[in-house]
Amino acid sequence: MTITITAFERSPDRGRGLARDMRVRWALEEAGQPYDVSLVSFETMKQPAHLARQPFGQIPTYEEGDLSLFESGAIVLHIAERHGGGLLPRDANGRARAIAWMFAALNTVEPPVFDHSLARILERNEPWYEQRLHALENSIRKRLDSLSTHLGDADWLDGAFSAGDLLMVSVLLRLKSSNILDEYPNLAAYVARAEARPAYQRAFAAQLAVFHAASGG
Ligand SMILES: N[C@@H](CCC(=O)N[C@@H](CS)C(=O)NCC(=O)O)C(=O)O
């Protein structure tokens, strides 16, 4: 059954792989599932046809037969459950823990990381920018301190690579353009380890090709 996802026609991140279609592409590559991509403009995303798939007018969405999904975390979980790819452990407890890490990535780590990237883009000229940035960096450090302690010398968060790692790394990648990640050598190595995965590289190349095509080069 054909899988179709949506992604930005022209990603604001200029092909750096930070838009949330990247995590879905990556999960599909891990699971060895071919997929089509429907590219949407910001304008199209707010039209009824897209809102019927994604009530908040965002990307990514996922369609497979009569299933239509939104929310990148839910999509990655669906791919892991239906298509495997080793994204969830076979044993029930390991699987529950991997799902807990998926939630931790999206619910505990992503909020301050995302606010930080947004502030760097949208709030740069505000008089309180430096204070806000400092506060956001401290919120991020609080999370990274704990994450770094948990990871220790391990390769992945809980045994073998899982959808929990996929989402956690997808979130941490947003920090690459700041220096915060470098304060945590084990987390920087964790991100690099994930980026070296062939599935990640295929997904990254695919989204970059879209950006190059849209930019005429
Ligand atoms: N929680 C949603 C967030 C989706 C989201 O923020 N998508 C961004 C791209 S990464 C978007 O479509 N932004 C455009 C907009 O909100 O108008 C998910 O994980 O899928």
The ligand as an SDF file (V2000), in Angstrom:
LIG
                    3D

 20 19  0  0  0  0  0  0  0  0999 V2000
    3.4280   18.5770   17.0230 N   0  0  0  0  0  0  0  0  0  0  0  0
    3.4340   18.6180   15.5830 C   0  0  0  0  0  0  0  0  0  0  0  0
    4.1290   19.8970   15.1520 C   0  0  0  0  0  0  0  0  0  0  0  0
    4.0800   20.0720   13.6470 C   0  0  0  0  0  0  0  0  0  0  0  0
    4.7790   21.3570   13.2410 C   0  0  0  0  0  0  0  0  0  0  0  0
    5.0550   22.2660   14.0640 O   0  0  0  0  0  0  0  0  0  0  0  0
    5.1010   21.4190   11.9570 N   0  0  0  0  0  0  0  0  0  0  0  0
    5.7660   22.6180   11.4550 C   0  0  0  0  0  0  0  0  0  0  0  0
    6.9170   22.1930   10.5440 C   0  0  0  0  0  0  0  0  0  0  0  0
    8.1870   21.3770   11.4680 S   0  0  0  0  0  0  0  0  0  0  0  0
    4.7900   23.3970   10.6030 C   0  0  0  0  0  0  0  0  0  0  0  0
    4.0270   22.8240    9.8460 O   0  0  0  0  0  0  0  0  0  0  0  0
    4.8410   24.7190   10.7270 N   0  0  0  0  0  0  0  0  0  0  0  0
    4.0210   25.6080    9.9400 C   0  0  0  0  0  0  0  0  0  0  0  0
    2.8720   26.1390   10.7170 C   0  0  0  0  0  0  0  0  0  0  0  0
    2.6850   25.7960   11.8980 O   0  0  0  0  0  0  0  0  0  0  0  0
    2.1520   26.9460   10.1260 O   0  0  0  0  0  0  0  0  0  0  0  0
    4.1610   17.3880   15.0320 C   0  0  0  0  0  0  0  0  0  0  0  0
    5.0670   16.9000   15.7080 O   0  0  0  0  0  0  0  0  0  0  0  0
    3.8110   16.9040   13.9450 O   0  0  0  0  0  0  0  0  0  0  0  0
  1  2  1  0
  2  3  1  0
  2 18  1  0
  3  4  1  0
  4  5  1  0
  5  6  2  0
  5  7  1  0
  7  8  1  0
  8  9  1  0
  8 11  1  0
  9 10  1  0
 11 12  2  0
 11 13  1  0
 13 14  1  0
 14 15  1  0
 15 16  2  0
 15 17  1  0
 18 19  2  0
 18 20  1  0
M  END
$$$$
